[in-house]
């Protein structure tokens, strides 16, 4: 049985099922409406562009409604069963928030500098590597990414809208 401190600290499995089913129901309704606007009929020439998406999202709506009904009204065996243990939830958050910061960094300072920082910080924080190793590997990966995409493939990746640190060394 789950420890009482662990149990009350995160949402219950039942609540997560209900909330996620509601999100899926609303999402499928929104997409079915969009499919109808595109045209969800069968014409003499064949299906309109929204025909197949409409039925896919209709199936999603039906499935999500069944999950919602079952989790809310039928499956009442253990309403306090936690969705995830507190310790595991902390581990997920240790990856989630830095990942969000990385995505913001890609937009603000570019993918190469953000990658260098992200890799270095994770190696130091999670991997407990020495600072010099983490910074070396982060720089190495950042340089390889730059060479591979910008020079060899000639596919420019985001350099940053707010500030482009690479502009200091002549990279636009």
MDTraj code that builds the backbone (N, CA, C; nanometers):
import mdtraj as md
import numpy as np

residues = "UNK UNK UNK UNK UNK UNK UNK UNK UNK UNK UNK UNK UNK UNK UNK UNK UNK UNK UNK UNK UNK UNK UNK UNK UNK UNK UNK UNK UNK UNK UNK UNK UNK UNK UNK UNK UNK UNK UNK UNK UNK UNK UNK UNK UNK UNK UNK UNK UNK UNK UNK UNK UNK UNK UNK UNK UNK UNK UNK UNK UNK UNK UNK UNK UNK UNK UNK UNK UNK UNK UNK UNK UNK UNK UNK UNK UNK UNK UNK UNK UNK UNK UNK UNK UNK UNK UNK UNK UNK UNK UNK UNK UNK UNK UNK UNK UNK UNK UNK UNK UNK UNK UNK UNK UNK UNK UNK UNK UNK UNK UNK UNK UNK UNK UNK UNK UNK UNK UNK UNK UNK UNK UNK UNK UNK UNK UNK UNK UNK UNK UNK UNK UNK UNK UNK UNK UNK UNK UNK UNK UNK UNK UNK UNK UNK UNK UNK UNK UNK UNK UNK UNK UNK UNK UNK UNK UNK UNK UNK UNK UNK UNK UNK UNK UNK UNK UNK UNK UNK UNK UNK UNK".split()
xyz = np.array([
    [0.0844, -0.1193, 0.0000],
    [0.0000, 0.0000, 0.0000],
    [0.0878, 0.1241, 0.0000],
    [0.0403, 0.2278, -0.0595],
    [0.1161, 0.3509, -0.0741],
    [0.1177, 0.4262, 0.0576],
    [0.2352, 0.4793, 0.0918],
    [0.2506, 0.5603, 0.2116],
    [0.1549, 0.6791, 0.2087],
    [0.0986, 0.7155, 0.3223],
    [-0.0015, 0.8221, 0.3288],
    [0.0552, 0.9555, 0.2807],
    [0.1831, 0.9844, 0.3111],
    [0.2443, 1.1099, 0.2674],
    [0.2584, 1.1093, 0.1157],
    [0.2996, 0.9945, 0.0608],
    [0.3159, 0.9841, -0.0839],
    [0.1806, 0.9940, -0.1540],
    [0.0791, 0.9344, -0.0935],
    [-0.0517, 0.9233, -0.1566],
    [-0.1196, 1.0577, -0.1790],
    [-0.1170, 1.1452, -0.0816],
    [-0.1898, 1.2696, -0.0915],
    [-0.1180, 1.3803, -0.1665],
    [0.0006, 1.3530, -0.2165],
    [0.0808, 1.4604, -0.2730],
    [0.0623, 1.4805, -0.4224],
    [0.0049, 1.3853, -0.4909],
    [-0.0147, 1.3964, -0.6357],
    [-0.1597, 1.3618, -0.6678],
    [-0.2074, 1.4014, -0.7851],
    [-0.3466, 1.3720, -0.8199],
    [-0.3731, 1.2213, -0.8296],
    [-0.4983, 1.1863, -0.8104],
    [-0.5342, 1.0453, -0.8194],
    [-0.5433, 1.0021, -0.9649],
    [-0.5283, 0.8732, -0.9865],
    [-0.5372, 0.8166, -1.1206],
    [-0.6742, 0.8445, -1.1811],
    [-0.7763, 0.8332, -1.1001],
    [-0.9130, 0.8574, -1.1471],
    [-0.9305, 1.0021, -1.1952],
    [-0.8772, 1.0981, -1.1182],
    [-0.8906, 1.2381, -1.1574],
    [-0.8154, 1.2657, -1.2882],
    [-0.6975, 1.2093, -1.3036],
    [-0.6205, 1.2274, -1.4266],
    [-0.6960, 1.1684, -1.5452],
    [-0.7562, 1.0502, -1.5280],
    [-0.8341, 0.9892, -1.6358],
    [-0.9517, 1.0770, -1.6769],
    [-1.0222, 1.1315, -1.5788],
    [-1.1376, 1.2171, -1.6073],
    [-1.0928, 1.3451, -1.6800],
    [-0.9902, 1.4102, -1.6294],
    [-0.9435, 1.5354, -1.6893],
    [-0.8902, 1.5118, -1.8296],
    [-0.8085, 1.4073, -1.8484],
    [-0.7527, 1.3808, -1.9804],
    [-0.8621, 1.3410, -2.0796],
    [-0.9607, 1.2651, -2.0347],
    [-1.0725, 1.2299, -2.1231],
    [-1.1490, 1.3552, -2.1649],
    [-1.1719, 1.4470, -2.0716],
    [-1.2400, 1.5723, -2.1055],
    [-1.1599, 1.6550, -2.2064],
    [-1.0293, 1.6610, -2.1869],
    [-0.9438, 1.7336, -2.2815],
    [-0.9539, 1.6706, -2.4198],
    [-0.9500, 1.5379, -2.4255],
    [-0.9600, 1.4688, -2.5550],
    [-1.0971, 1.4887, -2.6189],
    [-1.2020, 1.4901, -2.5382],
    [-1.3370, 1.5144, -2.5907],
    [-1.3441, 1.6540, -2.6526],
    [-1.2974, 1.7535, -2.5788],
    [-1.3008, 1.8910, -2.6305],
    [-1.2131, 1.9062, -2.7547],
    [-1.0977, 1.8452, -2.7535],
    [-1.0066, 1.8507, -2.8670],
    [-1.0704, 1.7854, -2.9900],
    [-1.1334, 1.6709, -2.9716],
    [-1.1955, 1.6023, -3.0851],
    [-1.3155, 1.6817, -3.1392],
    [-1.3929, 1.7450, -3.0511],
    [-1.5040, 1.8288, -3.0974],
    [-1.4503, 1.9461, -3.1797],
    [-1.3473, 2.0109, -3.1286],
    [-1.2859, 2.1227, -3.1994],
    [-1.2379, 2.0793, -3.3383],
    [-1.1746, 1.9640, -3.3467],
    [-1.1223, 1.9168, -3.4745],
    [-1.2329, 1.8651, -3.5671],
    [-1.3394, 1.8107, -3.5109],
    [-1.4526, 1.7704, -3.5961],
    [-1.5171, 1.8934, -3.6594],
    [-1.5294, 2.0006, -3.5821],
    [-1.5853, 2.1251, -3.6367],
    [-1.4968, 2.1764, -3.7501],
    [-1.3658, 2.1727, -3.7296],
    [-1.2734, 2.2141, -3.8348],
    [-1.2842, 2.1263, -3.9584],
    [-1.3053, 1.9974, -3.9388],
    [-1.3195, 1.9059, -4.0519],
    [-1.4471, 1.9340, -4.1299],
    [-1.5546, 1.9676, -4.0588],
    [-1.6807, 2.0009, -4.1258],
    [-1.6634, 2.1284, -4.2085],
    [-1.5885, 2.2242, -4.1542],
    [-1.5640, 2.3480, -4.2289],
    [-1.4842, 2.3203, -4.3567],
    [-1.3956, 2.2223, -4.3519],
    [-1.3197, 2.1845, -4.4721],
    [-1.4066, 2.1086, -4.5724],
    [-1.5079, 2.0438, -4.5213],
    [-1.5945, 1.9605, -4.6032],
    [-1.5760, 1.8155, -4.5637],
    [-1.6751, 1.7590, -4.5000],
    [-1.6650, 1.6221, -4.4496],
    [-1.7640, 1.5296, -4.5202],
    [-1.7970, 1.5615, -4.6426],
    [-1.8935, 1.4806, -4.7179],
    [-1.8243, 1.3986, -4.8247],
    [-1.9018, 1.3057, -4.8778],
    [-1.8556, 1.2272, -4.9917],
    [-1.9241, 1.2836, -5.1153],
    [-1.8448, 1.3242, -5.2102],
    [-1.8990, 1.3841, -5.3325],
    [-1.8833, 1.2838, -5.4474],
    [-1.9427, 1.3112, -5.5623],
    [-1.9235, 1.2215, -5.6771],
    [-1.7758, 1.2056, -5.7157],
    [-1.6946, 1.3055, -5.6846],
    [-1.5511, 1.2966, -5.7143],
    [-1.4744, 1.2211, -5.6064],
    [-1.5358, 1.1957, -5.4952],
    [-1.4689, 1.1278, -5.3842],
    [-1.4850, 1.2066, -5.2562],
    [-1.4037, 1.1731, -5.1563],
    [-1.4172, 1.2411, -5.0271],
    [-1.3619, 1.3829, -5.0319],
    [-1.4300, 1.4722, -4.9580],
    [-1.3774, 1.6073, -4.9417],
    [-1.2603, 1.6016, -4.8434],
    [-1.1882, 1.7105, -4.8333],
    [-1.0640, 1.7089, -4.7556],
    [-1.0857, 1.6839, -4.6057],
    [-1.2023, 1.7110, -4.5522],
    [-1.2278, 1.6883, -4.4106],
    [-1.2982, 1.5573, -4.3800],
    [-1.3228, 1.4750, -4.4826],
    [-1.4001, 1.3521, -4.4643],
    [-1.3318, 1.2546, -4.3684],
    [-1.2098, 1.2150, -4.3990],
    [-1.1403, 1.1174, -4.3147],
    [-1.1031, 1.1745, -4.1779],
    [-1.0518, 1.2984, -4.1698],
    [-1.0247, 1.3530, -4.0363],
    [-1.1499, 1.3593, -3.9486],
    [-1.2650, 1.3901, -4.0086],
    [-1.3881, 1.3973, -3.9301],
    [-1.4168, 1.2638, -3.8626],
    [-1.4050, 1.1555, -3.9368],
    [-1.4367, 1.0248, -3.8795],
    [-1.3297, 0.9756, -3.7833],
    [-1.2074, 1.0143, -3.8054],
    [-1.1026, 0.9798, -3.7094],
    [-1.1302, 1.0505, -3.5770],
    [-1.1653, 1.1799, -3.5836],
    [-1.1920, 1.2546, -3.4601],
    [-1.3256, 1.2146, -3.3980],
    [-1.4191, 1.1652, -3.4790],
    [-1.5429, 1.1097, -3.4241],
    [-1.5120, 0.9852, -3.3420],
    [-1.4224, 0.9001, -3.3930],
    [-1.3813, 0.7808, -3.3161],
    [-1.3089, 0.8217, -3.1881],
    [-1.2280, 0.9267, -3.1977],
    [-1.1590, 0.9775, -3.0789],
    [-1.2604, 1.0302, -2.9778],
    [-1.3625, 1.0990, -3.0254],
    [-1.4678, 1.1512, -2.9381],
    [-1.5410, 1.0369, -2.8672],
    [-1.5770, 0.9344, -2.9412],
    [-1.6490, 0.8206, -2.8826],
    [-1.5619, 0.7491, -2.7799],
    [-1.4355, 0.7250, -2.8150],
    [-1.3441, 0.6565, -2.7225],
    [-1.3214, 0.7386, -2.5964],
    [-1.3003, 0.8674, -2.6129],
    [-1.2776, 0.9541, -2.4974],
    [-1.4013, 0.9635, -2.4099],
    [-1.5176, 0.9644, -2.4717],
    [-1.6427, 0.9668, -2.3950],
    [-1.6592, 0.8389, -2.3147],
    [-1.6205, 0.7257, -2.3733],
    [-1.6283, 0.5980, -2.3016],
    [-1.5326, 0.5966, -2.1832],
    [-1.4112, 0.6479, -2.2022],
    [-1.3146, 0.6548, -2.0924],
    [-1.3656, 0.7487, -1.9835],
    [-1.4214, 0.8619, -2.0239],
    [-1.4759, 0.9573, -1.9273],
    [-1.5873, 0.8926, -1.8452],
    [-1.6814, 0.8281, -1.9122],
    [-1.7940, 0.7637, -1.8433],
    [-1.7446, 0.6540, -1.7494],
    [-1.6540, 0.5714, -1.7999],
    [-1.6047, 0.4605, -1.7185],
    [-1.5279, 0.5106, -1.5966],
    [-1.4405, 0.6074, -1.6156],
    [-1.3605, 0.6546, -1.5029],
    [-1.4432, 0.7340, -1.4027],
    [-1.5502, 0.7977, -1.4482],
    [-1.6310, 0.8781, -1.3577],
    [-1.7381, 0.7969, -1.2857],
    [-1.8014, 0.7031, -1.3566],
    [-1.9180, 0.6351, -1.3000],
    [-1.8982, 0.4869, -1.2708],
    [-1.8135, 0.4180, -1.3446],
    [-1.8045, 0.2728, -1.3298],
    [-1.6850, 0.2315, -1.2450],
    [-1.5674, 0.2815, -1.2778],
    [-1.4438, 0.2380, -1.2138],
    [-1.4232, 0.3122, -1.0829],
    [-1.4863, 0.2628, -0.9764],
    [-1.4761, 0.3281, -0.8458],
    [-1.4050, 0.2386, -0.7450],
    [-1.3224, 0.1453, -0.7940],
    [-1.2559, 0.0502, -0.7055],
    [-1.1668, 0.1187, -0.6022],
    [-1.0748, 0.2012, -0.6498],
    [-0.9816, 0.2682, -0.5603],
    [-0.9685, 0.4140, -0.6020],
    [-1.0598, 0.5010, -0.5568],
    [-1.0584, 0.6403, -0.6018],
    [-0.9361, 0.7196, -0.5551],
    [-0.8643, 0.6689, -0.4549],
    [-0.7486, 0.7408, -0.4024],
    [-0.6158, 0.6888, -0.4572],
    [-0.6211, 0.5958, -0.5525],
    [-0.4977, 0.5428, -0.6096],
    [-0.4227, 0.6565, -0.6786],
    [-0.2961, 0.6784, -0.6411],
    [-0.2232, 0.7918, -0.6995],
    [-0.1885, 0.7674, -0.8460],
    [-0.1845, 0.8739, -0.9217],
    [-0.1449, 0.8673, -1.0620],
    [0.0013, 0.8275, -1.0725],
    [0.0819, 0.8859, -0.9869],
    [0.2247, 0.8581, -0.9852],
    [0.2744, 0.8833, -0.8434],
    [0.3790, 0.8126, -0.8046],
    [0.4368, 0.8351, -0.6726],
    [0.5064, 0.9707, -0.6695],
    [0.5144, 1.0292, -0.5513],
    [0.5728, 1.1617, -0.5362],
    [0.7174, 1.1649, -0.5853],
    [0.7955, 1.0636, -0.5537],
    [0.9362, 1.0618, -0.5951],
    [0.9487, 1.0542, -0.7471],
    [0.8650, 0.9743, -0.8114],
    [0.8686, 0.9645, -0.9577],
    [0.8208, 1.0950, -1.0214],
    [0.7226, 1.1590, -0.9600],
    [0.6721, 1.2865, -1.0111],
    [0.7805, 1.3940, -1.0047],
    [0.8605, 1.3934, -0.8983],
    [0.9716, 1.4876, -0.8873],
    [1.0721, 1.4650, -0.9991],
    [1.0974, 1.3390, -1.0339],
    [1.1909, 1.3087, -1.1429],
    [1.1381, 1.3603, -1.2763],
    [1.0080, 1.3470, -1.2971],
    [0.9480, 1.3980, -1.4209],
    [0.9625, 1.5500, -1.4269],
    [0.9374, 1.6175, -1.3167],
    [0.9494, 1.7631, -1.3130],
    [1.0942, 1.8086, -1.3326],
    [1.1902, 1.7256, -1.2881],
    [1.3316, 1.7584, -1.3084],
    [1.3682, 1.7575, -1.4562],
    [1.2919, 1.6889, -1.5365],
    [1.3156, 1.6874, -1.6807],
    [1.2229, 1.7872, -1.7507],
    [1.1005, 1.8006, -1.7032],
    [1.0013, 1.8860, -1.7690],
    [1.0404, 2.0337, -1.7680],
    [1.0720, 2.0873, -1.6534],
    [1.0991, 2.2308, -1.6444],
    [1.2265, 2.2722, -1.7195],
    [1.3361, 2.1965, -1.7083],
    [1.4506, 2.2318, -1.7932],
    [1.4205, 2.2168, -1.9429],
    [1.3353, 2.1219, -1.9782],
    [1.2955, 2.1073, -2.1189],
    [1.2187, 2.2286, -2.1683],
    [1.1311, 2.2799, -2.0847],
    [1.0568, 2.4018, -2.1204],
    [1.1532, 2.5197, -2.1313],
    [1.2484, 2.5276, -2.0394],
    [1.3480, 2.6346, -2.0452],
    [1.4316, 2.6231, -2.1732],
    [1.4632, 2.5004, -2.2140],
    [1.5380, 2.4801, -2.3387],
    [1.4573, 2.5306, -2.4580],
    [1.3284, 2.4991, -2.4620],
    [1.2446, 2.5451, -2.5728],
    [1.2363, 2.6980, -2.5771],
    [1.2232, 2.7598, -2.4617],
    [1.2241, 2.9061, -2.4571],
    [1.3600, 2.9608, -2.5018],
    [1.4657, 2.8927, -2.4598],
    [1.5995, 2.9337, -2.4989],
    [1.6210, 2.9250, -2.6491],
    [1.5655, 2.8208, -2.7119],
    [1.5771, 2.8070, -2.8577],
    [1.5158, 2.9283, -2.9254],
    [1.4023, 2.9714, -2.8768],
    [1.3359, 3.0877, -2.9351],
    [1.4127, 3.2170, -2.9080],
    [1.4685, 3.2303, -2.7880],
    [1.5316, 3.3560, -2.7488],
    [1.6779, 3.3675, -2.7901],
    [1.7572, 3.2619, -2.7685],
    [1.9007, 3.2710, -2.7969],
    [1.9484, 3.1703, -2.9011],
    [1.8587, 3.0920, -2.9564],
    [1.8969, 2.9999, -3.0630],
    [1.9212, 2.8585, -3.0145],
    [1.9165, 2.7665, -3.1080],
    [1.9246, 2.6247, -3.0729],
    [2.0657, 2.5820, -3.0354],
    [2.1664, 2.6401, -3.0964],
    [2.3029, 2.5950, -3.0704],
    [2.3482, 2.6319, -2.9297],
    [2.3304, 2.7567, -2.8911],
    [2.3702, 2.8006, -2.7573],
    [2.2819, 2.7335, -2.6521],
    [2.1527, 2.7214, -2.6793],
    [2.0626, 2.6538, -2.5854],
    [2.1028, 2.5085, -2.5664],
    [2.1437, 2.4426, -2.6739],
    [2.1868, 2.3026, -2.6645],
    [2.3122, 2.2899, -2.5797],
    [2.4056, 2.3810, -2.5988],
    [2.5289, 2.3779, -2.5194],
    [2.4961, 2.3919, -2.3706],
    [2.4109, 2.4885, -2.3375],
    [2.3731, 2.5112, -2.1974],
    [2.2955, 2.3927, -2.1421],
    [2.1986, 2.3433, -2.2188],
    [2.1125, 2.2326, -2.1744],
    [2.1950, 2.1072, -2.1471],
    [2.2810, 2.0710, -2.2406],
    [2.3615, 1.9504, -2.2241],
    [2.4567, 1.9657, -2.1064],
    [2.5220, 2.0790, -2.0971],
    [2.6186, 2.1016, -1.9883],
    [2.5505, 2.0983, -1.8516],
    [2.4389, 2.1675, -1.8403],
    [2.3678, 2.1709, -1.7114],
    [2.3191, 2.0318, -1.6718],
    [2.2659, 1.9568, -1.7672],
    [2.2184, 1.8224, -1.7340],
    [2.3321, 1.7291, -1.6956],
    [2.4446, 1.7417, -1.7619],
    [2.5581, 1.6561, -1.7266],
    [2.6083, 1.6868, -1.5860],
    [2.6073, 1.8153, -1.5501],
    [2.6534, 1.8537, -1.4167],
    [2.5487, 1.8185, -1.3111],
    [2.4224, 1.8529, -1.3383],
    [2.3162, 1.8380, -1.2391],
    [2.2716, 1.6939, -1.2214],
    [2.2344, 1.6284, -1.3294],
    [2.1814, 1.4923, -1.3205],
    [2.2939, 1.3884, -1.3241],
    [2.3898, 1.4084, -1.4145],
    [2.4960, 1.3095, -1.4315],
    [2.6105, 1.3213, -1.3331],
    [2.6189, 1.4342, -1.2641],
    [2.7256, 1.4604, -1.1665],
    [2.8651, 1.4527, -1.2295],
    [2.8754, 1.4966, -1.3552],
    [3.0046, 1.5015, -1.4225],
    [3.0814, 1.6248, -1.3771],
    [3.2120, 1.6221, -1.3990],
    [3.2953, 1.7386, -1.3684],
    [3.2557, 1.8532, -1.4614],
    [3.2705, 1.9762, -1.4112],
    [3.2319, 2.0934, -1.4895],
    [3.3019, 2.0965, -1.6244],
    [3.4319, 2.0729, -1.6239],
    [3.5076, 2.0841, -1.7482],
    [3.4614, 1.9813, -1.8506],
    [3.4275, 1.8602, -1.8065],
    [3.3791, 1.7580, -1.9003],
    [3.2435, 1.7976, -1.9585],
    [3.1569, 1.8454, -1.8717],
    [3.0225, 1.8826, -1.9170],
    [3.0281, 1.9982, -2.0165],
    [3.1074, 2.0973, -1.9859],
    [3.1193, 2.2126, -2.0761],
    [3.1860, 2.1713, -2.2065],
    [3.2870, 2.0869, -2.1995],
    [3.3535, 2.0391, -2.3207],
    [3.2561, 1.9629, -2.4104],
    [3.1815, 1.8692, -2.3524],
    [3.0852, 1.7897, -2.4310],
    [2.9753, 1.8798, -2.4853],
    [2.9243, 1.9729, -2.4043],
    [2.8222, 2.0654, -2.4518],
    [2.8708, 2.1475, -2.5699],
    [2.9923, 2.2026, -2.5583],
    [3.0500, 2.2796, -2.6694],
    [3.0735, 2.1916, -2.7921],
    [3.1224, 2.0717, -2.7700],
    [3.1490, 1.9791, -2.8808],
    [3.0208, 1.9475, -2.9570],
    [2.9150, 1.9149, -2.8840],
    [2.7871, 1.8841, -2.9486],
    [2.7320, 2.0072, -3.0200],
    [2.7411, 2.1241, -2.9564],
    [2.6933, 2.2474, -3.0197],
    [2.7668, 2.2781, -3.1495],
    [2.8978, 2.2608, -3.1488],
    [2.9769, 2.2865, -3.2696],
    [2.9434, 2.1845, -3.3777],
    [2.9318, 2.0590, -3.3410],
    [2.8959, 1.9544, -3.4390],
    [2.7577, 1.9823, -3.4985],
    [2.6617, 2.0209, -3.4148],
    [2.5290, 2.0546, -3.4660],
    [2.5365, 2.1705, -3.5652],
    [2.6144, 2.2722, -3.5294],
    [2.6285, 2.3874, -3.6178],
    [2.6911, 2.3455, -3.7506],
    [2.8009, 2.2726, -3.7454],
    [2.8685, 2.2293, -3.8679],
    [2.7765, 2.1431, -3.9540],
    [2.7070, 2.0502, -3.8888],
    [2.6223, 1.9569, -3.9625],
    [2.5057, 2.0293, -4.0305],
    [2.4345, 2.1108, -3.9578],
    [2.3146, 2.1714, -4.0158],
    [2.3449, 2.2958, -4.0985],
    [2.4236, 2.3867, -4.0447],
    [2.4463, 2.5146, -4.1130],
    [2.5399, 2.5008, -4.2327],
    [2.6478, 2.4248, -4.2167],
    [2.7468, 2.4189, -4.3237],
    [2.7241, 2.3016, -4.4188],
    [2.7098, 2.1806, -4.3641],
    [2.7025, 2.0636, -4.4505],
    [2.5663, 2.0478, -4.5163],
    [2.4591, 2.0512, -4.4367],
    [2.3241, 2.0353, -4.4939],
    [2.2668, 2.1668, -4.5452],
    [2.3238, 2.2769, -4.5021],
    [2.2772, 2.4113, -4.5359],
    [2.1297, 2.4318, -4.4998],
    [2.0974, 2.3869, -4.3793],
    [1.9635, 2.4025, -4.3228],
    [1.9779, 2.4901, -4.1987],
    [1.9416, 2.6169, -4.2084],
    [1.9579, 2.7035, -4.0912],
    [1.8551, 2.6698, -3.9828],
    [1.9041, 2.6502, -3.8633],
    [1.8174, 2.6286, -3.7475],
    [1.8027, 2.7610, -3.6736],
    [1.7069, 2.7722, -3.5818],
    [1.6828, 2.9008, -3.5143],
    [1.8069, 2.9560, -3.4456],
    [1.8357, 3.0839, -3.4707],
    [1.9506, 3.1500, -3.4096],
    [1.9100, 3.2390, -3.2941],
    [1.7839, 3.2592, -3.2718],
    [1.7390, 3.3406, -3.1591],
    [1.6765, 3.4708, -3.2030],
    [1.5592, 3.4975, -3.1532],
    [1.4870, 3.6197, -3.1866],
    [1.5284, 3.7364, -3.0976],
    [1.5565, 3.7086, -2.9745],
    [1.5850, 3.8116, -2.8765],
    [1.7318, 3.8523, -2.8818],
    [1.8193, 3.7518, -2.8820],
    [1.9627, 3.7770, -2.8795],
    [2.0314, 3.6594, -2.9464],
    [2.1196, 3.6882, -3.0411],
    [2.1939, 3.5835, -3.1104],
    [2.3397, 3.5893, -3.0672],
    [2.3779, 3.5080, -2.9689],
    [2.5159, 3.5104, -2.9216],
    [2.6161, 3.4747, -3.0310],
    [2.5727, 3.3977, -3.1293],
    [2.6622, 3.3585, -3.2376],
    [2.6994, 3.4770, -3.3263],
    [2.6210, 3.5846, -3.3230],
    [2.6530, 3.7017, -3.4048],
    [2.7836, 3.7677, -3.3589],
    [2.8239, 3.7411, -3.2343],
    [2.9501, 3.7965, -3.1854],
    [3.0706, 3.7350, -3.2569],
    [3.0537, 3.6153, -3.3092],
    [3.1648, 3.5511, -3.3801],
    [3.1389, 3.5479, -3.5306],
    [3.0412, 3.6264, -3.5765],
    [3.0185, 3.6406, -3.7193],
    [2.9192, 3.5446, -3.7809],
    [2.8434, 3.4724, -3.6994],
    [2.7419, 3.3787, -3.7506],
    [2.6069, 3.4487, -3.7485],
    [2.5436, 3.4593, -3.8644],
    [2.4124, 3.5278, -3.8711],
    [2.3005, 3.4320, -3.8443],
])
top = md.Topology()
chain = top.add_chain()
for i, resn in enumerate(residues, 1):
    res = top.add_residue(resn, chain, resSeq=i)
    for name in ("N", "CA", "C"):
        top.add_atom(name, md.element.get_by_symbol(name[0]), res)
traj = md.Trajectory(xyz[None], top)
